[in-house]
Structure formats: C-alpha cells, structure tokens
Amino acid sequence: MDFIPQLIVDALLLGGIYTLMVIGLALSFGVTRVINFAHGEAVMLGAYGAYTVFTAFGLDPLIAMPLLMVAGCVLGMGLFHVSIAHVMRAPHVNQILLTFGIGLVLQNAALIAWKADERSVVPSYAYSSLEIGDVIVPGGRLIGFGIALVLVVALFIWLKRTEFGRATRALAEQREAAVLMGINVSQMHALAFGLSVSLGVATGAVMSFLGAISPFMGFHILVKGFAIIVLGGLGSIVGAVVGAFLLAFAETAVSYYVPNGTGWAEAVAFLTLFLVLVLRPRGIVGQAVAD
C-alpha cells in the first residue's frame, strides 16, 4: 500500500508519454483509414533529429521540437503524395506492405547515417527529480507529460475550432458528404498524415532525453502503439488517450507488484492486444477521429 502514491505518479507520467506516442497514429487512421506501419520510424527520426541538433549546435530538444515538427509535417505530406495516395483504394494488405516497406527504408537510412550504436541526449533536466513527501517525480518524464498535454489539447482545439480541423472531422465521419461539401479530400488526407508524422517526431524529441536512441527503436514503439489504439478503438483520439493511460497503469502495476515485474511489464502490451482482439475487437470507444 505504501507504493500506491508513487505508482499513480509513475503511471500518469508514463501515460502521458504513451498518449503522445499514439495520437498521431489514431489521427492518421481515423482520417485516411491507412494503418501506418512506419509510424515508429517517424518517432525514431524525431529522436535522431533532436540528438543531431543537440550535438551539432547545442540546441535543446525542447527548443528544437517546433522546427522538427514542421519538418516532420512537410516530410509526411510529401510522403503521402508520393506513395500512400496511390494505394488509398487498394486492399489493406497493399497499404500495410507499403508502409512497412517505408519503415524498413527509413530504418536502414538511419542505420547508415548514425550507425547501430545507441545514443542519447542529456540536457540538464533529463535526470532531475522532484520530491513531494515520499513521492519522487522524475523531471524528464514530467516535462514529457506536459508536452503531451499541450499537444493533445492543441490537437483537440484544432479539430473543433478551425476550418481545416472541422474538414478533417467531416472527412473522418463521412467521406462522400465531405466531397459534396467541396472539401479537398486529397489535401486533407495529406494534412492529416503530415500532422501524424509531426506528432511522431515530437514524441521522438521527448524520448531522446528519456531513453536510448537506436535505428531499431521504431518496432517496439509500433507494437505498443497498436496495442494502445486497438484497446481504445481504431481511429478514436479519445480512445487512444484512454488506452494509453490504461496500458500505463497496467504496466506500472505489474512492475511494482509482480516478481521480476520490470521484465514482465513489457509483455503487458502483447497480452492487452490479444485480449482486446478476442473480447472487444472494436476497442473501448471504437469511434471515428471526430469524437
């Protein structure tokens, strides 16, 4: 019982990181209906981008993040027009193979550019902490949670209050009606995909000072991300947020209360994915991005 306050804090902070990891994936699928198997590589490139500007120019990852996000959005939109736009009406297996192939290309490009050695960014706040009574709050994760909160709120405001956001929601709810209303479907698909990549890059910038960076980190992120969005409901941003915190609490509880739980916690995502697919295939929310 003495561990409960610390468990709650750790789970909340981890849930914030997981939320940032998956909201872009949920947005992309909710609008384009394409499952992006290269999303983990977007996170990886964001981490390497933060590492590069930190080592080359001494620029803090938090300061570099807006620039990296803009670059990620432009890259995502360009990638959509060049490749993914051509398989929008193709069978899902074609889309999966394409995005999986893009992920492999990006992974090997990173391997050539940065080698296989693990890297990390170590700004002054990376290993800082706050003590509140008996509870220790890691400074790096607290900053990551704050960034996740800001970006999630900004995304919801954009979806609810802006013209492009409302067009995105309309397209996610009913494509045919959106076309009749004069919405440029191709443009909105590209924008949603670009924003998805941008949010993935932001996740990578945060993870650059929370853990090790390697060209192979994307697969682990992708598996955990799919477990979360399947748990919450494919295409639902609200469901992705709920799923992120549920998985974070489950993993943290396992690591605290199960013998050798730190190792077993990594299997929670796989178990969660299996149980949800068997018991509730539509997830907890199971609605479109517009919810």
N, C-alpha and C positions, 0 to 999 in steps of 0.2 A: 504493500500500500504506500510505502514511503516514496516509491518511484513514480507514482501516478502524475504529480505535477510536472516532473521532468519529462515523462513520456508524452504528456499532452503538448508541451512546448516543442519537443523534438518532432512529433508527428505533424504539428501545424506548420512548422518551418519546412519540413520535407514536402508536405502537401502543396505549399506554395511553389516550390521548385517543379514538382510534377505538373502542376497546373500550367505553368509557363511552357513546359515541355510539350503539352498536348493540345493547347487551344488552337495553335496554328493547324495542326493535323485535323482537328474537328472542323475548323472553318473551311479548309480546302475540300474535304469530303462532302460537307454539307451543301456546298455550292456547286462543285464540279462533278461530284459523285465518282471521282477517281481516287483510289486508295494509293497514296504516295509512299512507296517503299523507300524513297530516297530522303525522307524527312530526317532520319537520323544523321545523314551526311550533311544536311543543312546545319544541324546543331554542331557537328564536328568542324565544319568550315568556320562557323562563328567563333568557336573556341580558338582555332588556329589564327583567325584574324585578330582576335584580342591579344593572343600571345605575340604575334608578329609586330603589331603597333606598339606593344609594351616594350619588347626587347629592342626594336629598331629606333623608336622615337621617345620611349619613356612615357607614353601616353596611357593613363589609367584606363582599364577596361570599361569603367562606368562612363567615362568621358567619350571614349571611342564608340560606345554602343550605338548612339543615334546614327553615326556615319556608317557603321557596319550594317545597321538595319536598312538604311536606304540602299546600300549596295546590294544587300540580300534581296530586297524587293525588286530592284531592277533586274538582277540575275534571274529571279523566279519568273518574272513576267516574260523575259526573253526566252527562257527555257520552255515556258508554256507555249509560246507562239511557234517556236522552232520544232518542238517534238510532241508535247502532250495534246495540243489542239488537234493533231491528226488522228488521235485514237479515241476521241471523245465518244464516238458512236460505235467503237469496236467492242468486242466481248471483253469482259472484265479481266480475263486471263491475259489478253494482249496488253492491257493497261498495266497490270501487275508486272509483267515481264519487262515492259519498257521502263517503268520507274525503278524496278530492281536493277536493271542494267545501268541506268543513270547513276544509281547509288554506287555500283561497283566501279564505274569510271571515276567518280569523284573520290572514292576511297583510294584508288590506285594513284590518282593525281596527287593526293595528299601524301601518299607514301613516297612518291618521287620527290616532292617538294620539301617535305620535312623529315623524311626517313621514318623508321618504325620506333625510334626512341620516344619514351613518354616525356612530355613537357608539362609545365605548369606556370601559372602567373602568380607572383607572390607580392601583391600590394600590402600596405601596412595593415589593412583591416582584415586580411584573409584569415589570420589565426587569432584575431582578437575575440574577446568574450565579455559578457556582462553577467554579474552575479546578482540575482534577485532572491534574497533569502537563501534557500538551499538549491535553487534552480539556476543552472548555468545556461545562458543564451549565447550560442556561437554568433559572433559578429558577421561573418561571411554569409551564413545562412539567413540571418535576419535581414541583411541587405538584399539578398536574393528574393526573400519573401516580399519585401517592399516593392521591388521592381515588378514582380509578378502581379501584385495587387494593382499597381499603377497601370500596367499594360492591359490587364483584364478589364478594368474599369474603362480605360480609354477605348478598348475594342467595343464594349457594350454601348458606350456613348456614340461611337461612330456608327454602329449598326442601327441604333434607334433614332438618332437626331440628324444625320447627314443624308444628302441626296444619294450619294453612292452607297451608303450603308443600307438605306431603305431599298435601293435597287438590288443589292445583294440579297437581302432577306426575301424580296419578291421572287427573285430567281430561284432561291432555295426552296420556296414554298410551291411555286407553280411556274414552270418554265414557259409553257405555252402562253399563259396570261401575261407574263413579263414581256414576251416578244410582241404581243398585241399592243402593249402599252408603250412600245417604242424603245425598250431597253436594249442596249447593245450587248448581246449575250457574250460574244467573244471577248469584248473588252472587260466585262465584269468577271468572267471566268479567269482571265489573265490577272486581274487585280486581286481577286481572292487568293489565287495561287501565289502571287507575289507577296502578299501580306502573310501568308502561311510560312513561306521561306524566311521572311523578315523576322517573324516571331521565333522561328527555329534558330536563326542567327543570334537573336537576343538571348535565348536560352544558352547557347554556346558561350557567349561572352560571360554570362554568370557562372557557368560551370568551369570556365577557365581558371577561376581562383578558388573553386570548391573541391577540385579533384584533378586527377591526371588527364592529360590530353594525349590522344593517340589516333592514328588513322582508322582504327578498328572500333572506336567507341560508339559509332553510329548504330551498330546492330543491337547492342544491349539497350540503347535508348529506344530504338524502334519497337522491340519486343515489349518493353514496359509501357511504351506509349499506346500500343494496340490493346494491351490488357486494360488500360485505363479507359480508352474511348469505347471499347466493347462493353465494359462494365457500366459506363454512363449512358451509352446509346450512341451508335454511329451517327455523326453529323450534328450532334447536340453539344453546343458550347457549355450550357448549364450542366448537362450530364457529364461532360469532360471534367468540369470543376469538381462535381460531386464524386466522380470516380477517382480523381486524383487524391482527394483527401481520405476517401475510404481505403484506398490501397496504402497510403502513407501511414494511416493508423494501424492497419493490419500488419504491415511490415515492422513497424516500430514495436508493436505489442509482441510479435514473435521474437524479435531481437532481445527484448527485455525479459521475457518470461519462459521461453523455450530453451532448454540446454543447448549450448552451441548455437544460439538463435541468430547470431550475426550471419552465419553461413546459410542457415535455413531461410532467412528473410528474403534472399534473392529468389527463392523458389515460389514465394507467395504470388508473384505476378503470373507465373505459369499456372498455378493452381486456380487462381481467380479467373483467368481466361478460360480454363477448361470448365469450371463450374458455371460461369455465366453463359457460355455457349450451349451447355446442356440444359440448364434450368430456366434461363431467361434470355433467349437469343437476341431480343430487341433491346436489352440493357435496362437500366433503371428508368431513364427518361424516354429514350428512343424517339425523339422528335427532331425536326429539322433545325438548322442553324438559327432560324428566326426566333426560337423560344427564348 
